[in-house]
């Protein structure tokens, strides 16, 4: 089987099954992909388009093709020397009647064999009796649902149990509370009559039905009370997903048994672990999973790769390090998305963009402060129940210490919430060190540094009289007294708090430049130097040489090429500012009484600019629908004008009407199109530069389905649209060269051919990219701000990579992207080199030993280039 060289992420669901993937396997192979990287396949909710709502870990989803479909795809892939990586979801399952484990817990409560599978606080008493599970799934308060006849008793004859139904929700009745005589003892007719009588009695008398429900191991409640009163851990604040106690070995075994069997049999060749920061002990989990994979390695088919492939979905903050003792292959690549984004942004535009943002958002303070405020806001709203539980526990502890008993619960809350707001990472991993007396080797990252930084910063912001309490709380939250449960609760709050406050709130509030707002990024940073990027790549080569390199995912906020296009604004910030001013004036007449406000208007213009189709001047109905869908989601995620739970319908109506009007307003469209055409070629150069870097720097390049053509998608569900494989296959069959496809670059085939060409090169010289050193190349001073260059070297094998750093500076032609007015033949590009280089993308393009570029007169050249020594490499 091929070594891990390049992955392709596929979203498998009922409209694109495993069998559909089989039909396109030759296309993936011809593109040069070594491993297909599949979304979750285990049985999930009916109609799920993502698979993260698992209901059964022991069978492959029938809707996705079932076990036969997976075996067919595995065989097709392995026949072509390709492998499969499977996304697994150990953090949570979907709740509901189709989840047997969950239903058993609802039926039998703490005595259920599966009670300890789920992260349930059985002892919680707030708004519920002990030993019951709060189920906030009713569409109205419980008393009204009962009074209005929306809780109905039914009997499932096939499974032989009574249940309460509320719309699509079904809640089992414990047999101990509603026993039935045996059909064999009393006869069928009498048995059926008994059933009907029981149903009539309870459904005709709300008091009797209420008394029956009060006996159950759960308590039904209005959906609105979930955030404050729920007593089981969710995935973020999604009440349909319940967290697992995967740190318990028996739960680990039950969840991973079938996945590991598939690995042992060689059906799949590795795993991608979803939401690693949701687990109680990520380090122990990774070690355990890798050990289980290693045990099975000896009996895997002889053609299988020797090393287990294990990726984790992990967002790393600036300067945060992935703990090396996790022993994983790497992350899924958000860290690379951040590094390359910072490289491609032009720092010369930061001040002007800051100034524009201050004009449209005068109440905005700074990114750090706004992020802290958002964390506090989310802690006190969406995650208030989890926050309350942690505060209650810590406050009870202060009552046991005579030096702390005069501090109030309000003061405990103040410090804990502010401390959470100042932590710049998702979470620490102290629970790994102290849980179950396990070895501290499970964790050796640098996450505690960030907790200490937050502690020091908060100390300067609170009255000195609270320092004693702060120091005590900091020690407790860092686990210095080995209280595993408390640390676990803190870390289980910290991670979702970061995600909901930053990715799903601040990213929709902050509009300085949207190309810097995506999963894994820190928008407070604007750009980095070439030197910093070189250093990051050298570190990547040393520490995580097989980590994924990702620029598009099923979770991104906007497509990789939409971001690359918006990046151009960093090079023309003054022109952008003037354009926004003109557009705002032109469209003033279309603003409604309520909106959009100036912030949302600026964010909208950037969204239109990033997603505007290359070959359209007038947007079609499909484009309008996408933008309107995005607008509603953006407003609700931002939570400035309503939210998902309490939408501001008037504001939303004004914003959508504004979009409808400006997209038919000819004066605006004329100006907008002119500006768009001015930046689109530079955006394409940025995109191609991003692509080349992803496929040539140290790591394993990952391509999200369909993004081998231009990717101007928006946040989900827009980024999960069906892929037009027919057109993509047809394009490859034309066998055009890279330079030929550049002549019609707007159709995106130029990107596809670039990927195919690089992957063919990588396949011919695998060690050059898997083992080769990363060597920065010094550019001549005139090109240092506009171009970027490095070399990969392994033994006698070498390659030189040259790309634009800021595409607009190269003045690309709108017809063929050529940059002949900026980069010309006989230009001295790089400092003297011991090699003469020839391009693998452009016929007869060379760089001499003096670092001089040689371009044939007929070549419409632009410096997206990969070169090899003119003499053959062995």
N, C-alpha and C positions, 0 to 999 in steps of 0.2 A: 504494500500500500504506500501511496505517496506520503512523504513527510508533510507536516503541517506547514502550508505555504500561504494560503489565502482562503478566507471563509466567506460564505454568502448566507446572509440571514433570510430565512423564509418564514412568512406568517402562514401557518397551516390552519385551515378552518373548513367549514362545510362547503364553502364555495371555491376553495383551493385546497384539495385534499392531497394526501400522500401520493395518490395515483396521478394527480395532476402534476406534482413535482417530478414523478417518473417520466412523464411525457416530455419534460424539458431538460432531462438530465444531460443529453448531448449538448444542449446549448450551454449549460453551466460548465461542462467539461471543455467545450471549445473556447469559452471565455478564459479558462485557465484556473478555475477554482479547484482547490484541493479538498475542501471540506464544506458540506452543507451544514448550516447552523440553524436548527429547527426550533420554532416556538414550542411551548409545552404541548405534549401529545396525550397525556393521561386524561381519562374521562373527566369532562367538565360539564358545566351547565349546558343544557340544550341551546344551540344557536350561538354559543360563545364565539366571538371572532378573534379571541386572543389566547384563551387556554389557561389564564392565571387563576381561574375559579374552579380548581380541581375538586371533584367529588369522590374520585376513586383512583388510588395510586397503583392499583393492581391490574388495570387493563387500559389498553390504548383506545382512545375515543373512536367509536364507530363512525361518528359524523366526519372524522378526519381521515378515515380509511381503515381504522382498526389495525390489529396485529398483522393481517395479511398485507395491508398497504405499506406498513413500515418494513416488513420483510422484503417486499418488492422493491421499495426504494433503496434499502440497504444493499440488496443484491445488485441493482442497477448501478449504484455508486461504486461499490467495491469492484465490479467488473471493469469499471473505467478508472480503477486505481484512485478512487476518491473515498472520503470518509464522511461520517455523520457525527455531529455534536448535538446533544439534546439539552434543551433548556428545561431545568427542573425547578420546582417551586416548593421548598421545604418549610417556608415560613407560615403559610396559611392555606386554608381550604375554603370552599364556598359553603355557606350554611343552607339548609333547606331540606325538604323531604327526600330528595334524591341522594343525600349524603347519609349513608347508613350509620357511620360512626356518630355523627352529630345527632341523628334521630334517636339513637340508643341512649345517648346522654340525656336528651330531653325526656325520654320515657322513664329512665331509671335513676336519674340524678347522680349523686356521688357514688352510688353503688354500681353504676354502669362500668363495664370492663374498659370503656373508652373515656371515662371521666378525666383521667390524668393525661389524655392525649392533647387536650385543649387547655389554653392558658386562661383558666377561669378562677376568679377570686370567690370561692364558695362562702367565705366567711364575711363578705361585705354585707352590711346591713342598711346602707343608705337607700331609702325608698323601696326596700324589698325585704322579705323575710330571709333569714339565713338559709343556706343550702338550696337556694333556687337561682335560676339563671334568668336575667332580665332579657326579654325578647321585644325590643322596640320596633315592631313591624306594622303596627296598626296605623290606618290612615287618619285616625282621630283619637281623642282620649278614650281610654278603655271603657269608662262608664257609658259614653255615647255609642261606642261600637256595640256594646252589649244591648243598650236600649234600642238602637236602630236595627237590630237583627242582623248585624254584619259578622257575628260569630256564630257559626252553625256547626252542629255535631253531625258527623257522617261516619259511616262504617265501611272499611275497605275489606271486602269479602276475600279477595285473593290473599292479602297479607294478614287478615284476621285481627284487625285492631280498629278502635274508634279514634277519630281525630277531629280537631276543630279546624274549620276552613275560614280564611279571611282573604277574599280575592284569590290570588295565586299562592298564598301561604297556607301550609298545612302543619298543624301542631298535634303531636300524638298524645293520646290519653293513656296514662299508665294503667295496665290491666288490673292492678291491685285496687284501683279506684272505680273500675267499671267492669267487674267480672261477668262472664257469660257462661251459661250451661253448655255442656258439650253437645254438639249436634247429634252425635251417636247415642247419647243418653235420652234425649227428649224427642228426637225425630226432627226431620227437616222443617215441616210446617210450623211446629211449635217454636222451633229455633228462630225461624224467620219472623214469626210474630213477636218473639221476644226482642229481637233486634229493632223492629219497627216501633214497638212500644217504648223502648229505651230512647230512641231518637225523638219520638213525639213528646215524651215527658220533658226532656231537657230543652228541646227547641221551642216548646210552647211556654216555658217558664224561665225567665231571665234570672231569677233568684237561684233556682236549682242549678242552672248552667254556671252561674258565678261561683256557687259553692263547690261545684265540681272542679272548676279551674283553679280555685284557691288551694286545692289539694295537690296540684301538679308540682313537678320539680322545676317549673319555670313560672314566670309572671309576665303576662302580655302587657304591652305598653304602647303608647303613642310614639311614632318614629322620632318626634322632636325631642324626646327626653334622652335620646341615646348618648349624646356628647357628654351629658352631665352624670348620668346614672348607670350607664352600662357597666357590668362587672366581669366582662371578658375582653381580652385584648383583640383588637381588630387590626387589619392592614390599614395603616393610617387611620382615617375616620370613616372607612367604608364598612358599614354594618353588615353587608352581605358576605364579608370575609372574616373568618375567625382564625386567630393565631394558634399555631401548634407549639407544643413543648418538645421541639425537636432535640433539645439537649438531653432528654431522657432516652437512654439507649434503646428501649423497647419501641419507642415512637420512631426513632431513627430507622430501626430495622423494618418496621411496618411500612414506613413511607418509601424506603429505598429498595426494598426487596426486589421488586420487578425491574426497576431501573438498573440495578446491579446485575441482574440476570441477563438483561439485554446487552450489557457491557461484556459480561463473561462470555456470552455466545458470539460476540463480535458483531452484533447487529448495529450497535452504536459504538463510537470510538472515544467518547468523552462527554463531559457535561459542562453546562453553563448554569451556575447557581444564581437564581433570582434573589434580589433584595437581601444580600448577605448581612447587612446592618440590622435587619429585623430580628435576627436570631439572638438567643440569650448568650450563646458562647460561640461566636463565629470561628475563632481560632481552633477550638476543640472540634467543631463540626468539620472544618476543612481537613484537619489532620485525620479524623475518623474516616471521612469519605475517601481521601486519597489512600489510606491504608486498606480500605475495603477493595478499592480498585486494584491496588498492587497485589493483594491476595489472589485476585482473579486473573491477573496478567498471565500467569504460567499456563492456564488452561484456555486462554483465548486462541483463536486461529493463528497459525504461524505467520500469516501475512500481516497481522495487526502490528501497529506501532508499539515500540517498547515502552515508552513513557506515557503514563496516564495524562490525558488532556483535561484540565480542570480550570475553568474560568469563573470568576466571581463578578457579579454586578456591584461595583463599588465606586462611589464618587469620592475622590480625594481632593481635599482642600489644598490651596497653595502651601507648599512645604510639608504637607502631611505625607507620611510614607506608609506603603502597604506592609503590614507586619511580615517579615520574611519567613517566620516560623509557621505561617499558614501553609507554606509549601504548595502554592497554587501556580498554575502556568502563567497567570497574570489577571488583569482586570479586563472588562469588556470594552475599554478604550475611551471612556469619557475624559480621562486625563489627557489623552492625545488630542482629542477634540479641542480642549482648552489650549494646549500648547500651540497648535497650528493656528488657531484663531488669533491668539495674541501676536504671533509672528506676522500675520498678514494685515494687521491693522496698522495704519500710518499714524505715528504719535503726533505728527504735525497738526492733526485735526482735533486733538482732544480739547483744547481750550475753547475753540469756536463751538464745538458740540455741547460742551458744558454750558456755555453762555446761552445757547438756544434753549437748552433744557430748563435753565433757570427762568427764562422768559415765559415759557409755557407752563411751568410748574413752580411758581414762586414760593409755595409753601414747603417744597421739598428741601430737606436739610442737607443730608449727604447719604451716600449709599449705606454706610455702616450703621448710622443712626436709624435709618428707615428699616433696615433689616432687623435690627434689634427690636424696634417697635412692632414689626410684623410678628416676630417670634412671641413677644408678650401677648399680642392680640390673639394669636392662634392658641397659645397655651391657656388663655382664659375663655376661649370659645369652643372651637372644634375639638380640642383635646382637654377640655376643662375637667372632665371626670377623672382622667388619668393624672392630671396635675393635682386635683383634690386629694386623690388617694396617696400620692407621694407626700404631699404637705401634711396630711393627717398622721401618717406614719412618723415623719420626722418630728412633728410637734409633740406626739406622745413620748418620743425619746427625750425631748427636752424636759419633760415633766419628771423624768427619772434622775436628772442631774441638778443638784442644788445650785450649781453655778449658773444654770441657764433657765431656772424656773420662772424668772421675772420677765423673760422675753415672751411676747405675745405671738399668737398664731398668725396674725397679720404680718408681723415682722419676719417670721419664718417664710411665709409666702413671698413677701417682697424680695428677699434675698435669693431664694431658690429660683424664682421666675426670672429675675434679672441675671443671675448666673447663667441660666440656660440661654438667655438672649445673647450673651457675650461669647459663647463657645463657637468658634469659627469652623468646627468640623461637625460631622453628623453625630459622632458618638465616640466615647472611649471604649476600651475593651477590658476593663478591670474585672468584670464578671468571669472572664476566661481564666484569670489568674487564681481567683479564690473559690470558684464554684466547685463543689464536690471534692474539695481538697486536691484538685488536679494540679499538675505541674505548671508553674508560671511560664514554662517554655512555650505555652500556647500563645503567648503575646509578647512581642518585643518591638512593637512599633513606637512611634513618638507621640501618640495621641494625648498622653497625660500632660505634655507640654502645653497644649491648648487649654486644658482645664486650669492649669496653673496661671496661664496668661489671663484668663477670664477672672480668676480669683484676684490677681494683682490689680487688674483694671477696676473691678468693682470696689475694691478697698478704697480707691481714691474718690469714689462717687457716693459713698454712704456716710452717714454720721459716724464718727469714731466710736460712739458707744455701741454700735452694732458689729464692730470688728471681731469681738469675741464670738458672737454667734456665727458670723461669716466663716471664721477659721474652723469652728467646730463643724459646720455644715459641709465645708469643703472637704474635710477629712472623711466625713461619713460618705459623701458622694464619690470620693475617690477609692472607697473600699478599704481604708486603712485599719478598720476594725474587723475586716473579713465578714461583713454582713452581706452575703451574696444576694439575698433576695432584694435588699434595698438598692444595691448597685444595679441589679438587673432592672428594677423598676425605673431607676433614673435613666439608664441607657435605652430602655424601651420607650421612654418619653422623648429623649433627646433626638433620636434619629427621625421619627415621623414629624417632630416639630420642625426640624431643619427643612425637610422636604416640603411640607405644606406651607411653611412661612416663606421660603425662598423660591423654590421652583414654581409653586402654585399660587403665589401671592405677589411677591416683590417683582418677579420677572414680568408680571402683567401690569405693574405700576410704574416701572422705571423705563423711560423711553429715550434715554440719551442716544443710544444706538443699538437697535435690536439684534444686530449680528453678534453682540456680546452677551445676549441673554439666552442661554440654552443649558440643558442639563449638563452638569459638570463644570460650568464656567463660573468665574467670579467677576461679575460686571464692574466691580470697583476698579479692577485692573483694566487698562485700555490696550496696552501693547507691550511687547518685549523686544529687545534687540536681537539681531542675528546671533550674537555671541551667546546670549542666554539660551536661545533655542538650540544652538550647537551643544551647549553644556547639557541641556535636558536630554538630547538624543544620545550623547555619550553615556550619561547615567542610565538611560534606558537599555543601552547595549550591555552595560555591566550588570545591572540588577534584574531587569525583566525583559530579556531578549526575545521572548515569545509572547509578550503581552499583546492584546489586540490593539489595532490602530483603527479607530472608528471616527467617522464624521457624520454619519446618519444612522438613526435607530428608529424603532417603532415608538419611541417615547420623545423624540426631539420636538422642539417648539416650532421650528421651521426648517425646511430642507437645506441640505448642505450647500446647494448652489444659490438658494435664496440668501443665505447668510453671506456667501462669497460676494454676491452682488451688492448687498448692503454694506459690506466692508469698504467698497469703493468710496462711500461717503466720507470716510476718514481722510481721504486724500483731496476731497473737494468740499470741505466743510463750509466754507464761505458761500460757495454757489448753492449748496444745499439749503443753507439758512435763508438765502434770498428767495429760493424757489418755494420754500414752505410759507414764507410771508406772502408771496403772490397768490399761492393756492388758497391760503386761508382767507384772503381778501375776496377772491373770486367766489369762494363757496360760502361766504358769510350768510348769504341770503337763504341758504339751504339748512342752516342750523335750526333745530327746534327750540322750543321753550326750555326744555330740560337738558338737551345735549346734542352732539357730544361736547364735552368740555375741551379745553385746549390740549390737555395731556393726551386724551384719547384720540383727538384729531391728528396729532403728530404721530402717534403710534399707528394709526390707520394708514397714513400716507406711506410710512415705511413698509407696512405690510403689503400694500398695493404695489409698491416699487419692487419688493423682493419677490413677489409671486407673479408679476405681470408676464403673460405669455410672450415669448420672443417673436412669434409670427402673427400677432394680433395687434390691431390698433384700436378696435372697439371690443370691449369685453363681451363674451357670450354669456348665455344664461347659466351655464355650468360654473363659470368663473364667479359670477355674482353669487350664486348659491354657496360656493365655498367660502367666500369672504363674509357673507352674512352669518353663516354657521360659526366661523371663527370669531366674529364680533361678539356674539352672545356669550360664547365661552370665555372670551377675554374679559368682558365686563364682570361676569360672575366670579371668575377666578381672582380678579383684582380686589373684589370686595369693597370697592369705594362707592359704588352705586348699586347696592343690593348684592345678593350672593345666590348660590344655588338653592339654598333653603328659603331665602326671602328675596326673590328677585324684584328689582325696581322696573316694573313693566313700562312705565312712562319713559324712563331714561332709555331703556332698550329700544323702544319703538322709535324714539327720536333718532337714535344712532343708526338703526337699520334704514330708516327713511332717508337719512343723510347720505348713506352709501348708495341707495337706489338713485337718488337725485344727481349726485356728482358723477356717477358712472354713465349718465346720459347728458351731462352738461358739457357742451362742445367747447366752450372757451377753456375750461379746466382740462378736458381731455387733450386738447391741442398742446397746451403747455406741458402737461404731465408726460405725454408721449415724447415730446422733444427732449425733455430731461432724461427720460428712460433710455432713449436711443443714444444719448450721450454717454451713459455709464454702462450699458449692457455689454459691449465688447470687453471693457475692462473687467466686468464681473465674470465673464467667461474665462479670461486669463487667470483671474484669481482661483476660479473653480479648477482649472486644469493644473495650476500649480499645487493646489491642495491635493488633487488626485495623485500627482507624481510623488509628492512627499509621502503620502499615506502608503504608497506601494514600494518605496525605496528606503525609508529610514528603518532602523532596527525595530522589529516587531512583526506581527502577523496582520496584514491588511484585511479588514472586514468590509464587505459591501452589503448595504441594506437592499433588499429586493427592489429591482427596477431603477435604482439610482446609478446604474451604469450609463443611463441617459440623464439629461438634466433633471434635477430634483428641486422643484420650486414648491414643494408641498408645505402645508401648515401642520399644526399640532393635530393629534388624533381627534377624530377619526380620519382626517384628510390624508395623513401620511400612511394610511393602511389600505389605500385604493388598489384595485386589481391592476396587475402588470400586463401590458400589451406585449406578450412574448412573440406573437406572430411577426410583428414589425421588427423586433430586435433580432430575431433569427434571420429574417430577410436581409437586414442590414449587414450581418456578418457574412452572408453568402455572396455579397458583392465584392468581398476581398479587396476593399480599398485600403490604401496606405493612410497613415496619419495625416500626411500633408494633403492628400486628396480630400479627406473628410473635413479639413479645415476650411475648404472652399464653401462648404455648406454647413458651417458650424452651428447654426441655429437649431438644427434638428437633433442635436445631442449625440450623434453618432461618433463625433470626434472624441468624445469622452470614452465611449465604449471601446473604440479601436485603441485608444491610449492604454486602457486597462488591459486589453487583450495582449497588446505588444509587450508591455512590461511583465505581465505574468508569464508569457512565453520565454522571455529573457530570464526571469527568476527560475523557471523550471529547468532551463539549460545550465544555470550556474547556481544551484541551491545554496551551496556553502558560502558563496559570496554575500548572500543576504542573511542567512541564518547565523553565520559565524564571523562575517567580515567586520573589520573595524570601521568605525564612523570617523572620518577625517574632515574637519572644517577646511574649506578652501578660501583663501584670501582673494577678494575681488579688488580690482582697481578702484581708487577712491571715487571716481565719477559714477560708478555703478553700485556702490555699497548700500545706498538707500532704495534702489530699484530692483536689484537682483539678489539671488541667494544661491549659494553653491557649496557642495560638499562632495566627498568621494567615499565609496565603500571599497575596502581592500581586504583580500584574503589570499595570502601567498602571492602568486603571480597574477591572480585575477583582480581586475580593478574596473570600476565604473565611475564616471563623473556625472553628477546631476546638477543641472542649471535650470532655475525657474525664476519667474518674476516674483518679487516680494510685494510690490504694490502695483497692481496691473495698470492703473490709470496713468501712472508716471511714464509708461511706455507708449502711450498714445496709439493703441491698437486700432487697426482699420476695421470699419464696420462690415466690410465684405468678407474678408478672409483672416482677420485678426493680426495681419502682418504688422510688424513694428519697424519697418525699414527706415523711418525717420528718426528712430531712437537707437536701435541696435543695428549696426551696419557692418558689412564686411570690412576687414582690416581694423576693426575696433579691438583695442587691447582690453580683454574682459577680466582675466585673472592674472595673478602674478606668475612668474616663470614656473613651468612644470617640467618634470623629467620625461613626460610622455607627449606624443602627438595623439590627439583624440579624434575619433570619427563618430558621427551621430548614428544611432540606430533608428531615429525617427525621421530624419531628413536626409535625402540623397545628397551625398557629396558635401555636406556641411562638416567643417573640421575646426578644431582649436589647435593651433601650433604649439610647439614647445615654449614659445615666447608668450603664450596665453592670448594669441591673436585669433579672432574669429574669421573664418573663411566661409563665405556664403556664395553659392552660384548665382549669377544674375537672374536666372529664371525662378529662383526660389522665393516664395512669399513667406519669409521666415519670421517666427516669433520664438523667444527663448524658453520654450517648454522643451527641454532637451535632456536626453540620456546618451552619454558618449562612452565609448570603450577605446582602449589603446588601438592605434592604427595597426600595430602588429597583432596577429591572432593571439587570443588568450587561451591558455591550455585548460 
